[in-house]
C-alpha cells in the first residue's frame, strides 16, 4: 500500500509510482469527491482525450422503447 502525508499547508504529494501509472502531469486539474471518510481524486481529462473510447460499441437495443407514451 502506498501512502502520502498531508503537509501543514494541507498539501498532498502524489507518489511517483502513481503519477507514472496514471500519466499525471504537473498542473493537472482534479475533481475531488468525498464519499464518507474517503476522498476520491479524479483527473480531469479533455474531451479530445476521450475521443475513441466508445469505438466499436453498438447502441442498438440500448433503450427500451416501450416507455414512450
PDB file of N, CA, C and O in Angstrom:
ATOM      1  N   UNK A   1       0.849  -1.181   0.000  1.00  0.00           N
ATOM      2  CA  UNK A   1       0.000   0.000   0.000  1.00  0.00           C
ATOM      3  C   UNK A   1       0.889   1.236   0.000  1.00  0.00           C
ATOM      4  O   UNK A   1       1.818   1.342   0.801  1.00  0.00           O
ATOM      5  N   UNK A   2       0.607   2.144  -0.878  1.00  0.00           N
ATOM      6  CA  UNK A   2       1.354   3.396  -0.988  1.00  0.00           C
ATOM      7  C   UNK A   2       0.635   4.436  -0.141  1.00  0.00           C
ATOM      8  O   UNK A   2      -0.592   4.533  -0.171  1.00  0.00           O
ATOM      9  N   UNK A   3       1.412   5.217   0.619  1.00  0.00           N
ATOM     10  CA  UNK A   3       0.798   6.241   1.462  1.00  0.00           C
ATOM     11  C   UNK A   3       1.425   7.603   1.190  1.00  0.00           C
ATOM     12  O   UNK A   3       2.507   7.699   0.612  1.00  0.00           O
ATOM     13  N   UNK A   4       0.734   8.646   1.611  1.00  0.00           N
ATOM     14  CA  UNK A   4       1.214  10.021   1.472  1.00  0.00           C
ATOM     15  C   UNK A   4       0.843  10.765   2.746  1.00  0.00           C
ATOM     16  O   UNK A   4      -0.075  10.367   3.464  1.00  0.00           O
ATOM     17  N   UNK A   5       1.560  11.844   3.018  1.00  0.00           N
ATOM     18  CA  UNK A   5       1.342  12.604   4.239  1.00  0.00           C
ATOM     19  C   UNK A   5       0.841  14.003   3.899  1.00  0.00           C
ATOM     20  O   UNK A   5       1.383  14.665   3.014  1.00  0.00           O
ATOM     21  N   UNK A   6      -0.183  14.446   4.598  1.00  0.00           N
ATOM     22  CA  UNK A   6      -0.740  15.782   4.416  1.00  0.00           C
ATOM     23  C   UNK A   6       0.174  16.787   5.121  1.00  0.00           C
ATOM     24  O   UNK A   6       0.470  16.624   6.305  1.00  0.00           O
ATOM     25  N   UNK A   7       0.620  17.818   4.410  1.00  0.00           N
ATOM     26  CA  UNK A   7       1.546  18.798   4.987  1.00  0.00           C
ATOM     27  C   UNK A   7       0.800  19.781   5.877  1.00  0.00           C
ATOM     28  O   UNK A   7      -0.430  19.777   5.930  1.00  0.00           O
ATOM     29  N   UNK A   8       1.555  20.625   6.576  1.00  0.00           N
ATOM     30  CA  UNK A   8       0.953  21.636   7.443  1.00  0.00           C
ATOM     31  C   UNK A   8       0.179  22.683   6.641  1.00  0.00           C
ATOM     32  O   UNK A   8      -0.651  23.406   7.191  1.00  0.00           O
ATOM     33  N   UNK A   9       0.459  22.758   5.327  1.00  0.00           N
ATOM     34  CA  UNK A   9      -0.267  23.669   4.438  1.00  0.00           C
ATOM     35  C   UNK A   9      -1.404  22.941   3.726  1.00  0.00           C
ATOM     36  O   UNK A   9      -1.960  23.458   2.758  1.00  0.00           O
ATOM     37  N   UNK A  10      -1.756  21.736   4.202  1.00  0.00           N
ATOM     38  CA  UNK A  10      -2.832  20.910   3.655  1.00  0.00           C
ATOM     39  C   UNK A  10      -2.578  20.511   2.205  1.00  0.00           C
ATOM     40  O   UNK A  10      -3.509  20.413   1.406  1.00  0.00           O
ATOM     41  N   UNK A  11      -1.312  20.281   1.874  1.00  0.00           N
ATOM     42  CA  UNK A  11      -0.943  19.822   0.545  1.00  0.00           C
ATOM     43  C   UNK A  11      -0.594  18.343   0.610  1.00  0.00           C
ATOM     44  O   UNK A  11      -0.074  17.853   1.613  1.00  0.00           O
ATOM     45  N   UNK A  12      -0.885  17.653  -0.461  1.00  0.00           N
ATOM     46  CA  UNK A  12      -0.651  16.218  -0.544  1.00  0.00           C
ATOM     47  C   UNK A  12       0.138  15.936  -1.814  1.00  0.00           C
ATOM     48  O   UNK A  12      -0.261  16.362  -2.898  1.00  0.00           O
ATOM     49  N   UNK A  13       1.247  15.227  -1.690  1.00  0.00           N
ATOM     50  CA  UNK A  13       2.057  14.874  -2.857  1.00  0.00           C
ATOM     51  C   UNK A  13       1.656  13.480  -3.326  1.00  0.00           C
ATOM     52  O   UNK A  13       1.550  12.556  -2.519  1.00  0.00           O
ATOM     53  N   UNK A  14       1.433  13.330  -4.625  1.00  0.00           N
ATOM     54  CA  UNK A  14       1.091  12.030  -5.201  1.00  0.00           C
ATOM     55  C   UNK A  14       2.400  11.310  -5.508  1.00  0.00           C
ATOM     56  O   UNK A  14       3.237  11.844  -6.236  1.00  0.00           O
ATOM     57  N   UNK A  15       2.590  10.108  -4.967  1.00  0.00           N
ATOM     58  CA  UNK A  15       3.844   9.383  -5.179  1.00  0.00           C
ATOM     59  C   UNK A  15       4.133   9.132  -6.661  1.00  0.00           C
ATOM     60  O   UNK A  15       3.217   8.999  -7.473  1.00  0.00           O
ATOM     61  N   UNK A  16       5.435   9.071  -6.997  1.00  0.00           N
ATOM     62  CA  UNK A  16       5.876   8.929  -8.385  1.00  0.00           C
ATOM     63  C   UNK A  16       5.306   7.690  -9.054  1.00  0.00           C
ATOM     64  O   UNK A  16       4.941   7.743 -10.229  1.00  0.00           O
ATOM     65  N   UNK A  17       5.221   6.589  -8.345  1.00  0.00           N
ATOM     66  CA  UNK A  17       4.710   5.360  -8.965  1.00  0.00           C
ATOM     67  C   UNK A  17       3.262   5.532  -9.430  1.00  0.00           C
ATOM     68  O   UNK A  17       2.879   4.994 -10.469  1.00  0.00           O
ATOM     69  N   UNK A  18       2.456   6.275  -8.669  1.00  0.00           N
ATOM     70  CA  UNK A  18       1.065   6.547  -9.055  1.00  0.00           C
ATOM     71  C   UNK A  18       1.026   7.535 -10.223  1.00  0.00           C
ATOM     72  O   UNK A  18       0.252   7.359 -11.164  1.00  0.00           O
ATOM     73  N   UNK A  19       1.869   8.582 -10.159  1.00  0.00           N
ATOM     74  CA  UNK A  19       1.917   9.570 -11.250  1.00  0.00           C
ATOM     75  C   UNK A  19       2.288   8.910 -12.563  1.00  0.00           C
ATOM     76  O   UNK A  19       1.695   9.213 -13.598  1.00  0.00           O
ATOM     77  N   UNK A  20       3.260   8.011 -12.534  1.00  0.00           N
ATOM     78  CA  UNK A  20       3.691   7.318 -13.745  1.00  0.00           C
ATOM     79  C   UNK A  20       2.606   6.374 -14.258  1.00  0.00           C
ATOM     80  O   UNK A  20       2.354   6.302 -15.461  1.00  0.00           O
ATOM     81  N   UNK A  21       1.967   5.655 -13.340  1.00  0.00           N
ATOM     82  CA  UNK A  21       0.928   4.693 -13.714  1.00  0.00           C
ATOM     83  C   UNK A  21      -0.254   5.376 -14.385  1.00  0.00           C
ATOM     84  O   UNK A  21      -0.817   4.839 -15.338  1.00  0.00           O
ATOM     85  N   UNK A  22      -0.641   6.565 -13.895  1.00  0.00           N
ATOM     86  CA  UNK A  22      -1.807   7.277 -14.422  1.00  0.00           C
ATOM     87  C   UNK A  22      -1.443   8.373 -15.415  1.00  0.00           C
ATOM     88  O   UNK A  22      -2.320   9.079 -15.911  1.00  0.00           O
ATOM     89  N   UNK A  23      -0.147   8.518 -15.709  1.00  0.00           N
ATOM     90  CA  UNK A  23       0.352   9.532 -16.644  1.00  0.00           C
ATOM     91  C   UNK A  23      -0.115  10.928 -16.245  1.00  0.00           C
ATOM     92  O   UNK A  23      -0.647  11.672 -17.069  1.00  0.00           O
ATOM     93  N   UNK A  24       0.088  11.278 -14.970  1.00  0.00           N
ATOM     94  CA  UNK A  24      -0.302  12.589 -14.456  1.00  0.00           C
ATOM     95  C   UNK A  24       0.799  13.600 -14.740  1.00  0.00           C
ATOM     96  O   UNK A  24       1.982  13.261 -14.735  1.00  0.00           O
ATOM     97  N   UNK A  25       0.404  14.832 -14.987  1.00  0.00           N
ATOM     98  CA  UNK A  25       1.339  15.912 -15.299  1.00  0.00           C
ATOM     99  C   UNK A  25       1.216  17.022 -14.260  1.00  0.00           C
ATOM    100  O   UNK A  25       0.166  17.178 -13.638  1.00  0.00           O
ATOM    101  N   UNK A  26       2.281  17.790 -14.072  1.00  0.00           N
ATOM    102  CA  UNK A  26       2.260  18.928 -13.152  1.00  0.00           C
ATOM    103  C   UNK A  26       1.248  19.954 -13.631  1.00  0.00           C
ATOM    104  O   UNK A  26       1.195  20.260 -14.822  1.00  0.00           O
ATOM    105  N   UNK A  27       0.453  20.484 -12.730  1.00  0.00           N
ATOM    106  CA  UNK A  27      -0.545  21.487 -13.062  1.00  0.00           C
ATOM    107  C   UNK A  27      -1.876  20.904 -13.509  1.00  0.00           C
ATOM    108  O   UNK A  27      -2.811  21.648 -13.806  1.00  0.00           O
ATOM    109  N   UNK A  28      -1.971  19.579 -13.561  1.00  0.00           N
ATOM    110  CA  UNK A  28      -3.212  18.942 -13.998  1.00  0.00           C
ATOM    111  C   UNK A  28      -4.315  19.168 -12.974  1.00  0.00           C
ATOM    112  O   UNK A  28      -4.060  19.199 -11.770  1.00  0.00           O
ATOM    113  N   UNK A  29      -5.541  19.324 -13.461  1.00  0.00           N
ATOM    114  CA  UNK A  29      -6.701  19.570 -12.610  1.00  0.00           C
ATOM    115  C   UNK A  29      -7.335  18.244 -12.173  1.00  0.00           C
ATOM    116  O   UNK A  29      -7.295  17.252 -12.901  1.00  0.00           O
ATOM    117  N   UNK A  30      -7.927  18.251 -10.961  1.00  0.00           N
ATOM    118  CA  UNK A  30      -8.613  17.081 -10.416  1.00  0.00           C
ATOM    119  C   UNK A  30      -9.972  17.488  -9.890  1.00  0.00           C
ATOM    120  O   UNK A  30     -10.161  18.616  -9.436  1.00  0.00           O
ATOM    121  N   UNK A  31     -10.904  16.577  -9.952  1.00  0.00           N
ATOM    122  CA  UNK A  31     -12.183  16.726  -9.274  1.00  0.00           C
ATOM    123  C   UNK A  31     -12.079  15.921  -7.991  1.00  0.00           C
ATOM    124  O   UNK A  31     -11.636  14.773  -8.017  1.00  0.00           O
ATOM    125  N   UNK A  32     -12.485  16.509  -6.861  1.00  0.00           N
ATOM    126  CA  UNK A  32     -12.441  15.810  -5.581  1.00  0.00           C
ATOM    127  C   UNK A  32     -13.852  15.435  -5.172  1.00  0.00           C
ATOM    128  O   UNK A  32     -14.757  16.270  -5.170  1.00  0.00           O
ATOM    129  N   UNK A  33     -14.030  14.167  -4.826  1.00  0.00           N
ATOM    130  CA  UNK A  33     -15.333  13.659  -4.437  1.00  0.00           C
ATOM    131  C   UNK A  33     -15.200  13.043  -3.052  1.00  0.00           C
ATOM    132  O   UNK A  33     -14.391  12.140  -2.844  1.00  0.00           O
ATOM    133  N   UNK A  34     -15.999  13.535  -2.100  1.00  0.00           N
ATOM    134  CA  UNK A  34     -15.992  12.988  -0.742  1.00  0.00           C
ATOM    135  C   UNK A  34     -17.068  11.921  -0.636  1.00  0.00           C
ATOM    136  O   UNK A  34     -18.237  12.174  -0.928  1.00  0.00           O
ATOM    137  N   UNK A  35     -16.668  10.727  -0.218  1.00  0.00           N
ATOM    138  CA  UNK A  35     -17.590   9.609  -0.022  1.00  0.00           C
ATOM    139  C   UNK A  35     -17.377   9.069   1.387  1.00  0.00           C
ATOM    140  O   UNK A  35     -16.550   8.184   1.607  1.00  0.00           O
ATOM    141  N   UNK A  36     -18.137   9.614   2.343  1.00  0.00           N
ATOM    142  CA  UNK A  36     -17.939   9.213   3.734  1.00  0.00           C
ATOM    143  C   UNK A  36     -16.573   9.667   4.206  1.00  0.00           C
ATOM    144  O   UNK A  36     -16.277  10.862   4.201  1.00  0.00           O
ATOM    145  N   UNK A  37     -15.726   8.711   4.620  1.00  0.00           N
ATOM    146  CA  UNK A  37     -14.368   9.022   5.079  1.00  0.00           C
ATOM    147  C   UNK A  37     -13.336   8.914   3.966  1.00  0.00           C
ATOM    148  O   UNK A  37     -12.134   8.965   4.229  1.00  0.00           O
ATOM    149  N   UNK A  38     -13.786   8.767   2.738  1.00  0.00           N
ATOM    150  CA  UNK A  38     -12.883   8.568   1.599  1.00  0.00           C
ATOM    151  C   UNK A  38     -12.907   9.803   0.708  1.00  0.00           C
ATOM    152  O   UNK A  38     -13.972  10.358   0.436  1.00  0.00           O
ATOM    153  N   UNK A  39     -11.725  10.233   0.253  1.00  0.00           N
ATOM    154  CA  UNK A  39     -11.605  11.323  -0.716  1.00  0.00           C
ATOM    155  C   UNK A  39     -11.131  10.695  -2.019  1.00  0.00           C
ATOM    156  O   UNK A  39     -10.080  10.055  -2.062  1.00  0.00           O
ATOM    157  N   UNK A  40     -11.904  10.878  -3.068  1.00  0.00           N
ATOM    158  CA  UNK A  40     -11.562  10.326  -4.370  1.00  0.00           C
ATOM    159  C   UNK A  40     -11.076  11.457  -5.267  1.00  0.00           C
ATOM    160  O   UNK A  40     -11.765  12.463  -5.434  1.00  0.00           O
ATOM    161  N   UNK A  41      -9.881  11.289  -5.846  1.00  0.00           N
ATOM    162  CA  UNK A  41      -9.314  12.260  -6.784  1.00  0.00           C
ATOM    163  C   UNK A  41      -9.521  11.734  -8.189  1.00  0.00           C
ATOM    164  O   UNK A  41      -9.057  10.642  -8.518  1.00  0.00           O
ATOM    165  N   UNK A  42     -10.213  12.495  -9.022  1.00  0.00           N
ATOM    166  CA  UNK A  42     -10.481  12.075 -10.397  1.00  0.00           C
ATOM    167  C   UNK A  42      -9.824  13.080 -11.332  1.00  0.00           C
ATOM    168  O   UNK A  42     -10.202  14.252 -11.338  1.00  0.00           O
ATOM    169  N   UNK A  43      -8.836  12.639 -12.131  1.00  0.00           N
ATOM    170  CA  UNK A  43      -8.189  13.561 -13.063  1.00  0.00           C
ATOM    171  C   UNK A  43      -9.188  14.085 -14.090  1.00  0.00           C
ATOM    172  O   UNK A  43      -9.979  13.320 -14.642  1.00  0.00           O
ATOM    173  N   UNK A  44      -9.147  15.386 -14.341  1.00  0.00           N
ATOM    174  CA  UNK A  44      -9.997  15.998 -15.358  1.00  0.00           C
ATOM    175  C   UNK A  44      -9.300  15.799 -16.687  1.00  0.00           C
ATOM    176  O   UNK A  44      -8.175  16.258 -16.883  1.00  0.00           O
ATOM    177  N   UNK A  45      -9.963  15.120 -17.591  1.00  0.00           N
ATOM    178  CA  UNK A  45      -9.408  14.859 -18.919  1.00  0.00           C
ATOM    179  C   UNK A  45     -10.141  15.716 -19.944  1.00  0.00           C
ATOM    180  O   UNK A  45     -11.309  16.056 -19.755  1.00  0.00           O
ATOM    181  N   UNK A  46      -9.469  16.056 -21.008  1.00  0.00           N
ATOM    182  CA  UNK A  46     -10.092  16.845 -22.069  1.00  0.00           C
ATOM    183  C   UNK A  46     -11.008  15.948 -22.897  1.00  0.00           C
ATOM    184  O   UNK A  46     -10.875  14.724 -22.879  1.00  0.00           O
ATOM    185  N   UNK A  47     -11.928  16.561 -23.615  1.00  0.00           N
ATOM    186  CA  UNK A  47     -12.817  15.793 -24.481  1.00  0.00           C
ATOM    187  C   UNK A  47     -12.035  15.093 -25.581  1.00  0.00           C
ATOM    188  O   UNK A  47     -12.405  13.999 -26.007  1.00  0.00           O
ATOM    189  N   UNK A  48     -10.958  15.715 -26.044  1.00  0.00           N
ATOM    190  CA  UNK A  48     -10.167  15.086 -27.099  1.00  0.00           C
ATOM    191  C   UNK A  48      -9.484  13.814 -26.590  1.00  0.00           C
ATOM    192  O   UNK A  48      -9.233  12.898 -27.372  1.00  0.00           O
ATOM    193  N   UNK A  49      -9.177  13.745 -25.281  1.00  0.00           N
ATOM    194  CA  UNK A  49      -8.573  12.543 -24.712  1.00  0.00           C
ATOM    195  C   UNK A  49      -9.580  11.396 -24.655  1.00  0.00           C
ATOM    196  O   UNK A  49      -9.192  10.228 -24.678  1.00  0.00           O
ATOM    197  N   UNK A  50     -10.869  11.723 -24.580  1.00  0.00           N
ATOM    198  CA  UNK A  50     -11.913  10.695 -24.521  1.00  0.00           C
ATOM    199  C   UNK A  50     -12.307  10.195 -25.904  1.00  0.00           C
ATOM    200  O   UNK A  50     -13.023   9.201 -26.026  1.00  0.00           O
ATOM    201  N   UNK A  51     -11.851  10.871 -26.930  1.00  0.00           N
ATOM    202  CA  UNK A  51     -12.233  10.511 -28.302  1.00  0.00           C
ATOM    203  C   UNK A  51     -11.813   9.071 -28.610  1.00  0.00           C
ATOM    204  O   UNK A  51     -10.661   8.683 -28.412  1.00  0.00           O
ATOM    205  N   UNK A  52     -12.778   8.296 -29.098  1.00  0.00           N
ATOM    206  CA  UNK A  52     -12.499   6.915 -29.473  1.00  0.00           C
ATOM    207  C   UNK A  52     -12.672   5.915 -28.347  1.00  0.00           C
ATOM    208  O   UNK A  52     -12.480   4.720 -28.570  1.00  0.00           O
ATOM    209  N   UNK A  53     -13.026   6.351 -27.150  1.00  0.00           N
ATOM    210  CA  UNK A  53     -13.147   5.418 -26.031  1.00  0.00           C
ATOM    211  C   UNK A  53     -14.358   4.504 -26.158  1.00  0.00           C
ATOM    212  O   UNK A  53     -14.402   3.455 -25.516  1.00  0.00           O
ATOM    213  N   UNK A  54     -15.352   4.884 -26.980  1.00  0.00           N
ATOM    214  CA  UNK A  54     -16.519   4.037 -27.195  1.00  0.00           C
ATOM    215  C   UNK A  54     -16.524   3.420 -28.592  1.00  0.00           C
ATOM    216  O   UNK A  54     -17.562   2.972 -29.080  1.00  0.00           O
ATOM    217  N   UNK A  55     -15.380   3.403 -29.214  1.00  0.00           N
ATOM    218  CA  UNK A  55     -15.280   2.861 -30.567  1.00  0.00           C
ATOM    219  C   UNK A  55     -15.664   1.378 -30.547  1.00  0.00           C
ATOM    220  O   UNK A  55     -15.187   0.604 -29.718  1.00  0.00           O
ATOM    221  N   UNK A  56     -16.527   1.013 -31.471  1.00  0.00           N
ATOM    222  CA  UNK A  56     -16.951  -0.379 -31.564  1.00  0.00           C
ATOM    223  C   UNK A  56     -18.190  -0.712 -30.754  1.00  0.00           C
ATOM    224  O   UNK A  56     -18.702  -1.828 -30.847  1.00  0.00           O
ATOM    225  N   UNK A  57     -18.686   0.233 -29.958  1.00  0.00           N
ATOM    226  CA  UNK A  57     -19.899  -0.014 -29.179  1.00  0.00           C
ATOM    227  C   UNK A  57     -21.111   0.015 -30.101  1.00  0.00           C
ATOM    228  O   UNK A  57     -21.171   0.803 -31.045  1.00  0.00           O
ATOM    229  N   UNK A  58     -22.063  -0.844 -29.815  1.00  0.00           N
ATOM    230  CA  UNK A  58     -23.270  -0.928 -30.626  1.00  0.00           C
ATOM    231  C   UNK A  58     -24.442  -0.360 -29.828  1.00  0.00           C
ATOM    232  O   UNK A  58     -24.867  -0.987 -28.858  1.00  0.00           O
ATOM    233  N   UNK A  59     -24.979   0.802 -30.200  1.00  0.00           N
ATOM    234  CA  UNK A  59     -26.064   1.415 -29.437  1.00  0.00           C
ATOM    235  C   UNK A  59     -27.441   0.825 -29.729  1.00  0.00           C
ATOM    236  O   UNK A  59     -28.424   1.239 -29.114  1.00  0.00           O
ATOM    237  N   UNK A  60     -27.537  -0.133 -30.655  1.00  0.00           N
ATOM    238  CA  UNK A  60     -28.829  -0.748 -30.980  1.00  0.00           C
ATOM    239  C   UNK A  60     -29.383  -1.472 -29.756  1.00  0.00           C
ATOM    240  O   UNK A  60     -28.637  -2.106 -29.009  1.00  0.00           O
ATOM    241  N   UNK A  61     -30.664  -1.376 -29.560  1.00  0.00           N
ATOM    242  CA  UNK A  61     -31.364  -2.019 -28.443  1.00  0.00           C
ATOM    243  C   UNK A  61     -30.843  -1.568 -27.081  1.00  0.00           C
ATOM    244  O   UNK A  61     -30.966  -2.297 -26.097  1.00  0.00           O
ATOM    245  N   UNK A  62     -30.273  -0.392 -27.021  1.00  0.00           N
ATOM    246  CA  UNK A  62     -29.782   0.133 -25.741  1.00  0.00           C
ATOM    247  C   UNK A  62     -30.938   0.622 -24.878  1.00  0.00           C
ATOM    248  O   UNK A  62     -30.941   0.440 -23.660  1.00  0.00           O
ATOM    249  N   UNK A  63     -31.912   1.240 -25.518  1.00  0.00           N
ATOM    250  CA  UNK A  63     -33.029   1.816 -24.785  1.00  0.00           C
ATOM    251  C   UNK A  63     -34.293   1.010 -25.030  1.00  0.00           C
ATOM    252  O   UNK A  63     -34.564   0.581 -26.152  1.00  0.00           O
ATOM    253  N   UNK A  64     -35.050   0.813 -23.985  1.00  0.00           N
ATOM    254  CA  UNK A  64     -36.333   0.136 -24.104  1.00  0.00           C
ATOM    255  C   UNK A  64     -37.352   1.159 -24.592  1.00  0.00           C
ATOM    256  O   UNK A  64     -37.711   2.078 -23.856  1.00  0.00           O
ATOM    257  N   UNK A  65     -37.811   1.008 -25.809  1.00  0.00           N
ATOM    258  CA  UNK A  65     -38.732   1.973 -26.415  1.00  0.00           C
ATOM    259  C   UNK A  65     -40.168   1.800 -25.937  1.00  0.00           C
ATOM    260  O   UNK A  65     -41.047   2.536 -26.384  1.00  0.00           O
ATOM    261  N   UNK A  66     -40.429   0.865 -25.055  1.00  0.00           N
ATOM    262  CA  UNK A  66     -41.764   0.641 -24.526  1.00  0.00           C
ATOM    263  C   UNK A  66     -42.178   1.747 -23.561  1.00  0.00           C
ATOM    264  O   UNK A  66     -43.367   1.905 -23.281  1.00  0.00           O
ATOM    265  N   UNK A  67     -41.206   2.524 -23.043  1.00  0.00           N
ATOM    266  CA  UNK A  67     -41.529   3.560 -22.059  1.00  0.00           C
ATOM    267  C   UNK A  67     -42.088   4.826 -22.695  1.00  0.00           C
ATOM    268  O   UNK A  67     -42.456   5.759 -21.981  1.00  0.00           O
ATOM    269  N   UNK A  68     -42.160   4.878 -24.010  1.00  0.00           N
ATOM    270  CA  UNK A  68     -42.696   6.039 -24.696  1.00  0.00           C
ATOM    271  C   UNK A  68     -44.232   6.055 -24.597  1.00  0.00           C
ATOM    272  O   UNK A  68     -44.877   5.006 -24.608  1.00  0.00           O
ATOM    273  N   UNK A  69     -44.789   7.242 -24.504  1.00  0.00           N
ATOM    274  CA  UNK A  69     -46.246   7.384 -24.414  1.00  0.00           C
ATOM    275  C   UNK A  69     -46.802   7.786 -25.752  1.00  0.00           C
ATOM    276  O   UNK A  69     -48.013   7.959 -25.891  1.00  0.00           O
TER     277      UNK A  69
END
